[in-house]
């Protein structure tokens, strides 16, 4: 009988351990967090009707347009419009908390810069810019500028 109790206790401990592992993995982010910079922009592109064609840009453009340098980020995926709209998706992997704050500030500045350009050039883009989404978690920061911010926010919410 004592043997059965010991086996029962062992099975209980194992079950608690297995359940706690599965609970840890069942957080808000149900996507592959290692590829957010790839999967999130693609899901946004697939789910939202952007008015303009968004194209990937390289690090030189990122440094120029955002003032973010390669040392501040661990990864990136930035898609910009051709200039006909303010639409944009930018996801940055972050190295540490200090860099995270600098990247968030750079994204806010990018939105403000776009507002000053678009205000007289394309005033209808101001609504998108006023509703620009900037979100972050421990490892990533995103900027999304779209006319469908409600849908974008739902998609981003699955990752952040």
N, C-alpha and C positions, 0 to 999 in steps of 0.2 A: 504494500500500500504506500509506503514511504517513497518507493521508487517511482510510482505513478505520480505522486505529488511533485517530486523533483522534475520529472519529465514535463508535467503540466506547467510548472513554473518556467522552465527553460523555453517551452513553446510560447508562453505568454510574453516573455522577455523578447524573444525573436520577433513575434508579431508586433510588439510595440516599436521595436527598432525599425522594422520594415515600414510600418505606418508612418513613423516620424520622418523617414526618408522621403516617402511619397508626398507628405504634407509640405516638406521643404521645397520640393520641386513644383508644387502646385501654386506658385505665387502668381501675381497679376500678369507677369510677362509669360504668356503661353507660347511665345515664339522663340526661335533660336537666337538667344541674346548675343551669341558670338558673331552673328552676321547682321546685326541691326542696320549697319550702314549700307548693306546691300538689299536686304529684304524689305525694310520699311519704305525706302524711296520707290521701290518697284511696286509695292502694294498701293502706294499713293497714286502712282502713274496709272496703274491698272483700274483703279476704282474712281478716280476723279477725272472729269473732263476739263483738262487744262486748255485754255484758249490758244496758247502758243506752244511750239515745240520746245521742250526742255532738253538741253544738251549737257553732258558731263564736262566739267572744267578741271584743269590741272592745278597743281600747287601754286604756280606762278600767278594764276588768276585769283586764287584764293587769297594769297598774300596781298595782292593789289586791291581786290574788292572788299575784303573783310579785315585786313590787317592782322590776320592770323598766320603765325609762322609754324613751320613743320615741327619745331621743338615743343609746341604747346599741345599737340594732338598725337594720338596713336594711330588713327585711321580717319578716313573721310570719304564721303560721297556727296558731291555737290552738283546739282543740276540747275542751270540758269536758263531763262528765256532768251530769245534772240534780241531782246530789247523792246519788242513790240508790247510787252506786258511786264508787270512787276513780278510775275509768278516765279517761284523758286522753291527748291527743296535742298536743304543742306543738313547733313548728319555728320557729326564729328565724334570720334572716340576720344575720350579725355584721359590724360595721364594722372592728374591729381586735382585736388579741390581748388588750389590757386589757379591752375590753368583753366579749370571749369568756369570760374568766375570771369576770367579774362575773355574766354570764348563767348560766354553769354553777353558780356558787355560789347564785344565786337559785333555780335549778331544784332543787338539793339541799335548800335550805331549804323549798321548796314541798312536797317529798316528806315532810320531817320534820314540817311543819305538818299535812299530811294524816294522817300516822300518829297524831299526838296527838289529832286529831279522831275518826278512825275507830276507834281502839283501844277506846273504850267504846261508840261509836255503832254501828259496823258492824265488829265484830272479824274477820269473814271477809275483809274487804278488806285486812287487814294482809299477807297473802301476796303480793298484787299489789304493794303498796307496798314490801315488802322486796325485790322483784325488779324494781323500776322501772328502766327503761333510760334512761341519759343518755349520749349519744354526741355527738362533735363532729368536724368536719374544719376545714379552713382558713376556710370561709365560713359554716358552719351549725352550730347546736346543736339537738339534739332531746331531748325527754322523751317517753317512752311508758310508760303504766301500763295494763297489760292482764293478764288471766288466761292469755293465750297468749303468754308472753314468748319462747318458743322460736321460734315462727313470726314474731313481730314482729322479733326479732333478725335472722333470715334476711332479711327484707324490708329492714330498715334497713341491713344489711350491703351490699346492692346499691348504696346511695347513699353510704355512708361507708367 
